[in-house]
Amino acid sequence: MLPIVRKWVIVKFVTIFLVFIPIPLILAGAYMYKNQVTTLVTNNTNKNLQLTEQIAKKIDDNILRYILTASSITNENSIYNGPQSIIDRVNSLRIMTNETDQLTLRQQIDHDLSQYFNYTIDLTGITFVYKDNQTYSFNNRYPVEPSLIKSSSWYTEMIQNNEHLRVLGKVNHSLFSSVNESGEQSLAIVSFVNNRQFTGDNEVELVYITFRDTAFEKVFFGLQLSQVGRLDILSESGDIVYSKDDQVEPIKKNMRSFTNDYGWQIYESNKDKLLMTYYTVPSTKWKVINTTSFNELTQNVNQVISLVVTTFSFILLVFMIVFFTSIYRTLLRPIHRLIHHMSDLEENNFNGRLKVFGYDEVAKLYKKFNKMVDRINLLIHRIDQEKEEKLQLELQTLQYQVNPHLLLNTLNSISMMADIYGAQHIKKMTTSLSTLLANTLSKGGMYASIEEEFNTLRSYADIMKLRYGDRFEVTLTIDPSAYELNILKLLLQPLVENSILHGMGDIYNKLNIYVNAKKNGPYLELSVIDDGIGMTQDQIETLLHHQNDNHSGFSHIGVHNVNRRIKLNFGNQYGLEIHSKLKSFTQIHLKLPAMTREMIPSTAGDCDV
């Protein structure tokens, strides 16, 4: 049983410990982690949105510069070679026959074109396409096939929409079918000449300009979005303008939900939660998109959390070991000792004592336990002492008993002799004494009925009147409800005797003594009242608490012993009280249990206390 109790106590401690320390800390940590992640995502969203805006605007600035340059080339007026534009000179190359003049003109054209694009090193070529599909190229690293240009969808769309210039975005470097599988790409701009509808077959129809596909990398090279994530630039139709790889399909799908020129959204791909921010390049409607994985975004936080959790778990483990070891040593083991000693008490072993160490609650509990054991031993000793005292009182009572037959026969003989000699007062005394002894020594044990006890008082009063004459009068009153009740023998006689011996004062004043008996609920109430000289409080205390064996009363049982007999037989809630006033009265009130003959204990049959 004990190990189970100890086990459950430990379980309770563990439960309380978990409920009030680790679990709240875990919940608080989870809440703080969630808030931290939310704050981190919000901050990165705002930061990335601002940076994508910067990138988009820088790209837009570059695109506008490229557009302005392309427009200047196709414009009729030249800014470098006087009144003749580049288009005019490129057209002139077709009608020149002198090779020297052609070379000189080519050098002039190339010089002017290099001046146009002196602000960038990303130019990979300029191709002038004649209406008859002939070309003139500047700085071209890759050849361009005019027939493929004119078969492209954008070519048809530009003609139908009368569109002068378009930024194509990323295209293959070579439009020749023979090298189309090279996989290398460029950023391209197409510009039609202003007078395209009036051009002849030998005149330039459009200018095709290409740049490195990494031309925009330097734009965001110095602008770090997050330390994690990827950056993609997609055209309005979803074509790749810039990307480190081709894994853009999830981005394209979510791009369809872009309703504004800028914004952000969170989506899931391959069971990974992703944060996407985007901004639109105004001139081209390209989308600059940054995509960041939540796992990567919260990597540092997760590392910190992991470190904190590991450290906390270790500290918690050490704390639990120390805590529960301390709990066992300072609480559970002392309680086990206490339970062991209490088990000894159940087996009536009251000699054990607990050693007290310290001043804590356990020490106080040990002290209280030791005091309780001492109190139990004291009560046991007191009970044994009361039993011994009760036995001594029984023996003392028996010492005053004589052989009833011998004593009664002697008194009867004296009464007969007094009658023969005419000594009536002697006859009356011996008759009263015989009646008194008969009632006192009759069978029936330690109890007598109220009526028998009052008859004993009458006989005792008659005897005392032979001594004191008419100096006192005893009046006995029994309420009808009390006739069937029983009390201890010789309980009232010592009280009446006390009133006679100590209540009479002046010989000219007659002492009146009233003895009453009545039933009050479960109690029998008796009173002995006299109108004698009264007593002081000190005399009352002496009478109640000090035994007097020197008086020469009939029963040698004083008021103290009457009170003691009541408490020994019925308990401390019963007894007598004395109220007195000098030169006025003395009242003795007795409170006893209302006992019928059937209620008398069987052990009280033949002995009296």
C-alpha positions in Angstrom: 0.0 0.0 0.0 2.8 2.4 1.0 4.7 2.2 -2.4 1.4 2.9 -4.2 0.8 6.0 -2.0 4.3 7.2 -2.6 4.0 6.5 -6.2 0.8 8.5 -6.4 2.3 11.4 -4.4 5.2 11.5 -6.9 2.8 11.4 -9.8 0.9 14.4 -8.3 4.1 16.3 -7.9 5.1 15.5 -11.5 1.7 16.6 -12.7 1.8 19.8 -10.7 5.3 20.5 -11.9 4.4 19.9 -15.5 1.2 21.9 -15.3 2.8 24.9 -13.7 6.3 25.1 -15.2 7.2 23.2 -18.4 3.7 23.3 -20.1 3.2 27.1 -19.6 6.8 27.7 -20.7 6.2 25.6 -23.8 2.9 27.3 -24.6 4.5 30.7 -24.0 7.5 29.7 -26.2 5.2 28.5 -29.0 3.3 31.7 -28.8 6.5 33.8 -28.9 7.8 31.7 -31.7 4.6 32.2 -33.7 4.8 35.9 -33.1 8.5 36.0 -34.0 7.8 34.1 -37.3 4.9 36.4 -38.0 7.0 39.5 -37.3 9.9 38.0 -39.4 7.6 37.3 -42.3 6.0 40.8 -42.1 9.4 42.5 -41.9 10.8 40.4 -44.8 7.6 41.0 -46.8 8.0 44.8 -46.4 11.7 44.7 -47.0 11.5 42.5 -50.1 8.6 44.5 -51.5 10.7 47.7 -51.2 13.7 46.1 -52.8 11.7 44.5 -55.7 10.3 48.0 -56.3 13.9 49.4 -56.4 14.9 46.7 -58.8 11.9 47.1 -61.0 12.5 50.9 -61.2 16.2 50.5 -62.0 15.3 47.9 -64.7 12.7 50.4 -66.0 15.3 53.1 -66.1 17.7 50.9 -68.2 14.9 49.8 -70.5 13.8 53.4 -71.0 17.4 54.2 -71.9 17.6 51.3 -74.3 14.3 52.4 -75.8 15.4 56.0 -76.2 18.6 54.9 -77.9 16.8 52.6 -80.3 14.3 55.4 -81.1 17.2 57.7 -81.7 18.8 55.3 -84.2 15.6 54.8 -86.1 14.8 58.5 -86.1 15.4 60.5 -89.3 17.7 63.0 -87.7 21.2 62.0 -86.6 22.8 63.5 -83.6 26.4 62.5 -84.6 26.8 62.9 -88.4 25.1 66.0 -89.5 22.0 66.0 -91.5 22.2 62.3 -92.6 20.9 59.8 -90.2 22.2 56.3 -89.5 19.3 54.8 -91.3 20.0 56.9 -94.4 23.7 55.8 -94.3 22.8 52.2 -93.9 20.4 52.5 -96.8 23.2 54.2 -98.8 25.4 51.1 -98.4 23.0 49.1 -100.7 23.4 51.5 -103.6 27.2 52.1 -103.3 29.4 50.3 -105.7 32.8 51.7 -104.6 34.2 49.4 -101.9 36.4 52.2 -100.5 33.4 54.4 -100.0 31.5 51.5 -98.5 34.3 50.8 -96.0 34.5 54.4 -95.0 30.7 54.6 -94.6 30.7 51.4 -92.5 33.4 52.9 -90.2 31.3 56.0 -89.7 28.1 54.0 -89.0 30.0 51.7 -86.5 31.5 54.7 -84.9 28.2 56.4 -84.4 26.5 53.2 -83.1 29.3 52.7 -80.6 28.7 56.3 -79.4 25.0 55.5 -79.0 25.8 52.6 -76.6 28.9 53.9 -74.9 27.0 53.7 -71.6 26.8 49.8 -71.6 29.0 46.9 -72.2 26.0 44.5 -72.4 25.3 45.2 -76.1 25.7 41.9 -78.1 24.7 43.2 -81.5 22.6 45.5 -83.7 21.1 44.2 -86.9 19.5 46.4 -89.6 17.0 44.3 -91.6 16.2 45.5 -95.0 12.8 45.0 -96.5 14.2 42.4 -98.9 15.6 40.4 -95.9 19.2 41.5 -96.3 21.0 42.7 -93.2 23.6 45.0 -91.9 25.1 44.0 -88.5 27.1 45.9 -85.9 29.1 44.1 -83.3 27.0 41.0 -83.8 28.3 37.9 -81.9 25.6 35.8 -83.4 24.0 36.0 -86.9 20.3 36.9 -87.3 18.0 35.3 -89.8 15.5 37.9 -91.1 13.0 35.3 -92.4 12.6 34.0 -88.8 12.2 37.5 -87.5 9.4 38.2 -89.9 7.7 34.9 -89.2 7.6 35.6 -85.4 4.2 36.4 -83.9 5.5 39.7 -82.4 6.4 40.9 -85.9 2.8 40.4 -87.1 1.4 42.0 -84.0 3.5 45.1 -84.3 2.5 45.6 -87.9 -1.2 45.1 -87.1 -1.0 47.5 -84.2 1.2 50.0 -86.0 3.6 49.5 -83.1 6.9 51.4 -83.5 9.0 49.7 -80.8 8.8 46.7 -78.6 11.0 45.2 -75.9 10.9 41.5 -76.6 12.5 40.2 -73.5 14.6 37.1 -73.6 15.1 35.4 -77.0 17.6 33.0 -78.5 20.9 34.6 -79.5 20.7 33.2 -83.0 17.6 33.2 -85.1 19.3 31.0 -87.6 17.7 27.5 -87.6 21.1 25.9 -87.9 22.3 27.3 -84.6 18.9 27.6 -82.8 19.7 24.8 -80.4 22.7 26.5 -78.9 20.6 27.4 -75.8 22.3 30.8 -75.4 19.9 33.8 -75.1 19.8 37.6 -75.1 17.5 40.4 -74.3 16.1 42.0 -77.5 14.5 45.3 -78.6 12.9 45.7 -82.0 12.3 49.1 -83.5 10.7 49.9 -86.9 11.9 52.9 -88.9 9.5 55.8 -89.0 8.9 55.6 -92.7 8.6 51.8 -92.9 5.5 52.0 -95.1 7.3 54.1 -97.7 10.5 52.1 -97.7 11.7 50.2 -100.8 13.1 46.8 -100.9 16.6 48.1 -100.5 15.9 50.2 -97.5 16.0 49.3 -93.8 12.6 48.2 -92.4 13.6 47.5 -88.7 16.4 47.5 -86.3 17.0 44.4 -84.1 19.1 45.2 -80.9 20.3 42.5 -78.5 21.9 42.6 -75.0 23.3 40.0 -72.7 20.7 38.2 -70.8 22.6 39.0 -67.6 22.3 42.7 -68.3 20.0 43.3 -65.4 22.0 41.3 -62.9 24.2 44.2 -62.1 21.0 46.2 -61.3 20.2 44.0 -58.3 23.7 42.8 -57.6 24.1 45.3 -54.8 20.6 45.0 -53.6 20.2 41.9 -51.5 16.6 40.9 -51.0 16.8 38.3 -48.3 19.8 36.2 -47.6 17.6 33.4 -48.8 15.1 33.0 -51.7 15.2 33.4 -55.4 14.6 36.3 -57.9 12.8 35.9 -61.2 11.7 38.3 -63.9 8.8 37.2 -66.0 7.1 38.9 -68.9 3.4 39.8 -68.9 2.7 36.6 -70.7 4.8 34.5 -68.3 7.9 34.1 -70.4 11.2 34.1 -68.5 13.1 37.3 -68.7 15.6 36.4 -66.0 15.9 33.3 -63.9 18.7 31.2 -62.5 16.9 28.0 -63.6 13.7 26.9 -65.3 11.8 26.0 -62.1 9.2 28.7 -62.5 6.0 26.8 -63.2 4.6 27.3 -59.6 5.5 31.0 -59.9 3.7 31.2 -63.3 0.6 29.6 -61.8 0.4 32.1 -58.9 1.3 35.0 -61.2 -2.2 34.7 -62.7 -3.6 35.9 -59.4 -1.6 39.2 -59.5 -4.3 41.8 -59.8 -2.1 44.8 -58.8 1.1 46.2 -60.0 2.8 45.2 -56.8 2.0 43.0 -53.8 2.7 39.8 -52.0 1.1 36.4 -51.3 1.7 33.1 -49.5 1.3 29.8 -51.3 2.4 26.2 -50.9 4.4 24.2 -53.4 5.7 20.6 -52.9 4.6 20.8 -49.2 6.7 23.9 -48.7 5.2 27.2 -47.7 6.5 30.1 -49.7 6.4 33.9 -49.5 6.2 35.7 -52.8 6.6 39.5 -53.4 6.4 41.2 -56.8 6.6 44.5 -58.5 5.8 45.5 -62.1 8.3 47.2 -64.4 6.2 50.1 -65.8 7.6 50.2 -69.3 7.5 46.5 -70.1 4.9 45.1 -67.6 7.5 42.6 -66.5 7.1 41.2 -63.0 10.1 41.3 -60.7 9.3 38.3 -58.3 11.1 37.3 -55.2 10.2 33.9 -53.7 11.3 32.8 -50.3 10.7 29.5 -48.5 9.4 29.8 -45.0 11.9 27.1 -43.9 14.7 29.2 -45.2 13.2 32.4 -43.9 12.9 31.0 -40.4 16.1 29.0 -40.5 18.0 31.3 -38.1 15.0 31.5 -35.8 14.6 27.7 -35.9 18.3 27.3 -35.1 18.0 29.7 -32.1 14.8 27.9 -31.0 16.5 24.5 -31.3 19.4 25.8 -29.2 17.0 27.3 -26.7 14.9 24.1 -26.5 18.0 21.9 -26.1 19.4 24.1 -23.4 16.0 24.5 -21.7 15.5 20.7 -21.8 18.9 20.0 -20.3 18.3 22.6 -17.6 14.8 21.3 -17.0 16.1 17.7 -16.7 18.8 18.8 -14.2 16.3 20.9 -12.3 13.8 18.0 -12.2 16.5 15.6 -10.9 17.5 18.1 -8.2 13.9 19.1 -7.5 12.5 15.6 -7.1 15.5 14.4 -5.3 15.0 17.2 -2.8 11.3 16.5 -2.7 12.0 12.9 -1.9 14.6 13.7 0.8 12.8 16.6 2.4 9.2 15.5 2.1 8.4 12.0 0.8 10.9 10.2 2.9 9.9 12.1 6.1 6.3 11.3 5.3 7.2 7.7 4.9 8.8 7.7 8.4 5.7 9.4 9.8 3.4 6.7 8.2 5.6 4.0 9.6 5.4 5.4 13.1 1.6 5.9 12.7 1.4 2.2 11.8 3.2 1.4 15.0 0.5 3.4 16.9 -2.2 1.2 15.3 -0.4 -1.8 16.9 -0.5 0.0 20.3 3.2 0.8 20.2 3.4 4.3 21.8 7.1 4.3 22.6 8.4 5.5 19.3 9.5 9.1 18.7 10.5 10.9 15.6 13.8 12.8 15.5 13.2 16.4 14.7 15.7 18.3 12.4 15.3 21.9 11.4 12.4 24.2 11.6 10.4 23.6 8.5 6.8 22.3 8.2 7.9 18.7 8.3 9.8 19.4 11.6 6.7 21.0 13.0 4.7 18.0 11.9 7.1 15.7 13.7 6.9 17.8 16.8 3.1 17.7 16.7 3.2 13.9 16.2 5.5 13.5 19.2 3.3 15.8 21.3 0.3 13.7 20.2 2.0 10.5 21.2 2.9 12.1 24.5 -0.7 13.2 25.0 -1.9 9.7 24.2 0.5 8.2 26.8 -0.6 10.8 29.3 -4.3 10.0 28.7 -3.5 6.3 29.0 -1.7 7.0 32.2 -4.6 9.1 33.4 -7.1 6.5 32.5 -5.1 3.9 34.4 -4.8 6.3 37.3 -8.6 6.9 37.3 -9.2 3.2 37.2 -6.9 2.8 40.2 -8.6 5.7 42.0 -12.0 4.2 41.3 -10.8 0.9 42.6 -9.5 2.6 45.8 -12.8 4.3 46.3 -14.6 1.0 45.9 -12.2 -0.5 48.5 -12.7 2.5 50.7 -16.5 2.1 50.5 -16.2 -1.6 51.3 -14.1 -0.8 54.3 -17.0 1.0 55.9 -19.4 -1.9 55.3 -19.9 -4.4 58.0 -21.7 -7.7 58.0 -25.3 -6.5 57.5 -26.9 -9.4 59.3 -24.8 -9.0 62.5 -25.2 -5.2 62.6 -29.0 -5.3 61.9 -29.6 -8.0 64.5 -27.6 -6.0 67.1 -29.7 -2.9 66.4 -32.9 -4.9 66.6 -31.8 -6.2 70.0 -31.1 -2.7 71.2 -34.5 -1.5 70.0 -36.3 -4.4 71.8 -34.4 -3.6 75.1 -35.2 0.1 74.7 -38.9 -0.8 74.3 -38.8 -3.0 77.4 -37.2 -0.3 79.5 -39.5 2.4 78.0 -36.6 4.4 76.4 -38.5 5.5 73.3 -35.9 7.9 72.1 -33.4 5.1 72.0 -35.8 2.9 70.2 -36.5 5.6 67.6 -32.8 6.1 67.0 -32.0 2.4 66.6 -35.1 2.0 64.3 -34.0 4.9 62.1 -30.4 3.6 62.0 -31.6 0.1 61.1 -33.7 1.5 58.2 -30.7 3.6 57.1 -28.3 0.7 57.1 -30.9 -1.6 55.4 -31.2 0.9 52.5 -27.5 1.5 52.3 -26.4 -2.1 52.5 -29.3 -3.7 50.5 -28.8 -5.7 47.4 -29.0 -3.9 44.1 -25.4 -2.8 43.6 -24.2 0.8 43.4 -27.6 2.2 42.2 -30.8 2.9 44.0 -34.1 4.5 43.0 -34.9 8.1 43.8 -37.5 6.9 46.2 -35.1 4.6 48.0 -32.4 7.4 48.2 -35.0 9.8 49.6 -36.0 7.2 52.2 -32.4 7.0 53.2 -32.3 10.8 53.7 -35.4 10.6 55.9 -33.8 8.0 58.2 -30.6 10.0 58.3 -32.5 13.2 59.1 -34.3 11.4 62.0 -31.0 10.3 63.4 -29.5 13.8 63.2 -32.6 15.3 64.9 -32.0 13.1 67.9 -28.7 14.9 68.1 -29.7 18.5 67.2 -33.3 18.5 68.0 -35.5 20.8 66.0 -32.7 23.1 64.9 -33.2 22.0 61.2 -35.9 20.7 59.0 -35.5 18.6 55.8 -38.1 18.8 53.0 -38.0 16.2 50.3 -39.7 16.8 46.9 -39.8 14.3 44.0 -41.3 15.3 40.7 -43.5 12.5 39.3 -41.3 12.3 36.2 -38.3 11.3 38.4 -39.8 8.4 40.3 -38.7 5.8 37.8 -35.1 7.1 37.7 -32.1 5.7 39.5 -29.0 7.4 41.0 -25.8 6.3 42.8 -26.3 5.3 46.4 -25.3 7.7 49.1 -25.1 10.6 46.6 -27.4 13.0 48.5 -26.6 12.1 52.1 -23.2 13.7 52.2 -24.7 16.9 50.8 -27.5 17.0 53.4 -24.9 16.2 56.0 -22.8 19.2 54.8 -25.8 21.5 55.1 -26.5 20.3 58.6 -22.9 20.5 59.9 -21.9 23.7 58.2 -25.2 25.5 57.6 -26.5 25.9 61.1 -25.5 29.2 62.8 -27.4 30.8 65.7 -29.2 28.2 67.8 -32.3 30.4 67.7 -32.6 30.2 63.9 -34.0 27.1 62.4 -32.2 25.7 59.4 -34.4 24.7 56.5 -33.1 22.2 53.9 -34.9 21.5 50.6 -34.0 18.4 48.5 -35.6 18.3 45.1 -35.5 15.9 42.1 -36.9 16.3 38.6 -36.3 15.0 35.1 -35.3 17.6 32.4 -35.1 15.9 29.0 -32.2 13.4 29.1 -31.0 14.7 32.4 -31.9 14.2 36.1 -31.5 17.4 38.0 -31.1 17.3 41.8 -30.7 20.2 44.2 -29.9 20.6 47.9 -30.8 24.1 49.2 -30.5 25.5 52.7 -31.0 28.9 54.2 -28.0 28.7 56.5 -24.9 30.9 57.0 -23.6 30.3 53.5 -20.0 30.0 52.3 -17.2 32.1 50.7 -15.9 31.3 47.3 -12.7 30.0 48.8 -14.7 27.7 51.0 -16.6 26.4 48.0 -13.3 25.7 46.1 -11.9 23.9 49.2 -15.1 21.8 49.5 -15.0 20.8 45.8 -11.3 20.2 45.2 -10.0 18.9 48.5 -10.8 15.7 50.1 -11.6 15.8 53.8 -11.3 12.5 55.7 -11.3 13.9 59.2 -15.1 14.6 59.5 -17.1 12.2 61.5 -20.0 11.9 59.1 -22.1 8.8 58.6 -20.7 7.7 55.2 -17.3 9.4 55.4 -17.9 10.5 51.8 -17.4 14.2 51.4 -18.7 16.7 48.8 -15.5 16.3 46.8 -15.9 12.6 46.6 -19.6 13.0 45.5 -18.5 15.2 42.6 -15.6 12.8 41.8 -17.9 9.7 41.8 -20.3 11.4 39.4 -17.5 12.3 36.9 -15.8 8.9 37.2 -19.1 7.0 36.5 -20.7 9.3 34.0 -18.1 11.6 32.5 -16.8 15.2 33.0 -20.0 16.7 31.4 -21.8 15.7 34.6 -21.2 16.8 38.2 -22.3 19.3 40.8 -22.2 23.1 41.2 -22.3 25.1 44.4 -23.7 28.7 44.7 -23.7 30.4 48.0 -24.1 33.7 49.7 -22.9 34.5 53.2 -25.6 34.7 55.8 -28.2 33.9 53.2 -28.2 30.5 51.4 -26.3 27.6 49.9 -27.4 25.8 46.7 -25.9 22.6 45.4 -27.1 21.5 42.0 -26.4 18.1 40.5 -26.6 17.1 36.9 -26.9 13.4 36.1 -28.0 11.2 33.2 -31.7 10.2 33.5 -31.3 6.5 34.0 -34.0 3.9 34.4 -33.4 0.5 35.8 -33.0 -0.9 32.3 -30.2 1.6 31.5 -28.0 0.7 34.5 -24.8 -0.9 33.3 -24.5 -4.6 34.0 -21.1 -4.1 35.5 -22.6 -1.9 38.2 -24.5 -4.6 39.9 -22.8 -5.4 43.1 -20.2 -2.7 43.8 -20.4 0.9 44.6 -18.0 3.8 44.1 
